[in-house]
Amino acid sequence: MVEKYLSQTHFTSQEDFIKNLKINVPENFNFGYDIVDAWAEKEPDKPALLWTNDKGEHHQYSFADIKRYSDMTASYFQSLGIGRGDMVMLILKRRVEFWFSIVALHKIGATVIPATHLLTKKDIVYRCNAADIKAIVCVGEDVVLKHIIEAMPDCPTVKELISIGPDMPEGFKDFQEGIVKAAPFVKPELPSENEDISLMYFTSGTTGDPKMVAHDFTYPLGHIVTASYWHNLNENSLHLTIADTGWGKAVWGKLYGQWIAGANVFVYDHEKFTPADILQKIEDFHVTSLCAPPTIFRFLIHEDLTKYNLSSLKYCTIAGEALNPAVYESFKELTGIKLMEGFGQTETTLTIATMPWMEPKPGSMGVPNPQYDVDLIDGEGRSVEAGEQGEIVIRTDKCKPLGLFKEYYRDAELTHEAWNNNIYYTGDVAWRDEDGYLWFVGRTDDVIKSSGYRIGPFEVESALMTHPAVMECAITGVPDEIRGQVVKATVVLAPAYKELGSDALIKELQNHVKKVTAPYKYPRVIEFVTELPKTISGKIRRVEIRQNDKK
């Protein structure tokens, strides 16, 4: 299916990629019809989704199955009065009904709002009123249902509540019964248009309410590069991206680009992350490709990998946060596989990456995806030289890149603040080396200013991660009367060091950082914790650490 949208599909170098990558965007592109249904017609038995859970159940769905179930679901939603432009929130964890529902909603031109099951009553009320959500489709589980029920008196726009089970409280319709009894699906007469909003994520910043990131119907095509080139997938691939469906990374790695490439998506539906379980699933189901945030790989390298037959695993990619070189080296030593890093945001598709034809530099994100005109600029708007730090920006004066968001929904002021004068400001700081590789420094808010020095948290974290006592760490700045800020390390110790969180170990870690990187960057404050605060996507919440330090 990739060849339908690309003028050239095979590339041998970054120069070739930059020169010849061209994605063709048809009118009225709709992922449901143009990808799912097209595969179902061309190769109905082609594997699309291999779903398994932590109870030992598993099922292989073909593209014909996905077409059938998404048609049934689309017809059911139509019977409830859901149609083009309506906002529908999906709180479905990793249940297979997420895939049925998102494809169905694309087919009828509605807007999908994926959401995490960790939303509280307050979160649900805010989302429903901010976006005028019309329906909620959710897992039938106590905590999720409780929060939705508590929120409903304050959510006047919500007309339909649908549970996939097992619980079905009063006021909730039965998803399974609804799709079985649905009439044959009739495609809407008015097709969705490329400019319509197909997908919207609520993404939290460091302050204020979550932003509503709106993407149009062409957004899936932007993920051709994500799957076919960064993930290096083909029609024989079985790809696992570890992500909850409430997080943007799910459509990056469990849906759009993978199905355009014709790959089989592997879904492990589990309640609690256990590294050993992931490794066992890779062995049992012969997963060929894995993508996960650094947090996951940090835990995997502390397992005894010799217990597992990982011979099927050929390719691994990593994103979500910058990759510590120590994790890269350990994983490569244990598996022989190079971790290929990538960078992007909820507002974009893959923006910077290490492609298959490139030699990775451990700790570097790679080079810009040719879809995007990426630059690094300083506070005056000047493009910085190699070795200088600058904010990662995307220039849009020539065109709006395929995959870049449409707007922050209903917030023109916030949209203009982030995207003005034909420049989209990512809020992330990096530097470029002489070969053009980009190296992550931190969020603009996270950069530490100490005694006139600008210190990126990532470089100190990378230094700390080379010490065997450190399982995970987060670097933040704490106020200091003399220096302005000093570096603080919040550290999770490796199992063998659990009882050694002593003053002697603090001194040892400080001296270690002084040796590995510039001495002025060492953490003057070190705190040992059992776990770091993280988002649902596995990103470390440094803002929460900073807030706790102020209490």
QUISUL-V642416 format. One record per backbone hydrogen bond with DSSP energy under -0.5 kcal/mol. NH is the residue of the N-H (numbers start at 1). CO is the residue of the C=O. Records with the same first field share a line. If there is no record, write none. Layout:
# QUISUL-V642416
NH: CO  CO
This chain:
# QUISUL-V642416
4: 1
5: 2
6: 2
7: 22
17: 13
18: 14
19: 15
20: 16
21: 17
22: 20
24: 5  22
25: 23
26: 24
29: 26
34: 30
35: 31
36: 31
37: 32
38: 33
39: 35
40: 36
41: 37
42: 38
43: 39
46: 43
48: 61
49: 61
50: 265
51: 49  59
52: 267
53: 57
54: 269
56: 53
59: 51
61: 49  59
63: 46
64: 44
66: 62
67: 63
68: 64
69: 65
70: 66
71: 67
72: 68
73: 69
74: 70
75: 71
76: 72
77: 73
78: 74
79: 75
80: 76  77
81: 78
82: 77
85: 109
86: 83
88: 86  111
89: 135
90: 113
91: 89  137
92: 90
95: 92
98: 95
99: 96
100: 96
101: 97
102: 98
103: 99
104: 100
105: 101
106: 102
107: 103
108: 104
109: 106
110: 105
111: 86
112: 110  198
113: 88
115: 90
119: 116
124: 120
125: 121
126: 122
127: 123
128: 124
129: 125
130: 126
131: 127
132: 128
133: 128
134: 87
135: 87
136: 160
137: 89
138: 136  162
139: 91
140: 165
141: 139
145: 141
146: 142
147: 143
148: 144
149: 145
150: 146
151: 147
152: 148
154: 151
155: 152
158: 155
159: 134  157
160: 134
162: 136
163: 173
164: 138
167: 140
172: 169
173: 161
175: 163  173
178: 174
179: 175
180: 176
181: 177
182: 178
187: 185
191: 189
196: 193
198: 196  215
199: 215
200: 112
201: 213
203: 201  211
211: 203
213: 201  211
214: 212  407
215: 199
217: 194  196
218: 194
219: 216
221: 218
222: 218  219
223: 219  220
224: 221
225: 222
227: 223
228: 224
229: 224  225
230: 225
231: 226
233: 227
237: 234
239: 237  264
240: 289
241: 239  266
242: 240  291
243: 241
245: 93
247: 244
250: 247
251: 248
252: 248
253: 249
254: 250
256: 251
257: 251
259: 255
260: 256
261: 257
263: 258
264: 237
265: 48  263
266: 239
267: 50  265
269: 52  267
270: 268
277: 274
278: 274
279: 275
280: 276
281: 277
282: 278
283: 279
284: 280
285: 281
286: 282
287: 282
288: 238
289: 238
290: 315
291: 240
292: 317
296: 293
297: 293
298: 294
299: 295
300: 296
301: 297
302: 299
303: 300
305: 303
307: 304
308: 305
310: 308
313: 310
314: 288  312
315: 288
316: 338
317: 290
318: 340
319: 292
324: 322
327: 324
328: 324
329: 325
330: 326
331: 327
332: 328
333: 329
334: 330
335: 331
336: 332
337: 331
340: 316  338
341: 339
342: 318
343: 352
345: 349
348: 345
351: 343
352: 343
353: 367
354: 341
355: 353
356: 229
358: 355
360: 358
362: 360
364: 361
365: 438
366: 438
367: 353
369: 351
372: 369
373: 395
374: 372
375: 393
377: 391
378: 382
381: 378
384: 376
387: 432
388: 385
390: 430
391: 377
392: 428
393: 375
394: 424
395: 373
396: 422
397: 422
401: 399
404: 401
405: 347
406: 214
407: 214
409: 212  407
411: 408
415: 411
416: 412
417: 413
418: 414
419: 415
420: 423
423: 420
424: 394
425: 418  423
426: 392  424
429: 442
430: 390
431: 439
432: 388
433: 437
436: 433
438: 366
439: 431
440: 363
441: 429
442: 429
444: 427
446: 443
447: 443
448: 455
450: 448  453
451: 483
453: 450
455: 448  453
456: 454
458: 441
459: 456
460: 456
461: 457
462: 458
463: 459
464: 460
465: 461
466: 463
467: 464
470: 467
471: 469  492
472: 492
474: 490
476: 488
478: 486
480: 484
484: 480
485: 483
486: 478
488: 476
489: 525
490: 474  488
491: 489  527
492: 472
493: 491  529
494: 469
497: 494
498: 495
500: 497
502: 500
506: 502
507: 503
508: 504
509: 505
510: 506
511: 507
512: 508
513: 509
514: 510
515: 511
516: 512
517: 513
521: 518
522: 519
524: 487  522
525: 487
527: 489
529: 491
535: 539
538: 535
541: 533
542: 540
544: 541
545: 541
546: 542
547: 543
548: 544
549: 545
550: 546  547
551: 547  548
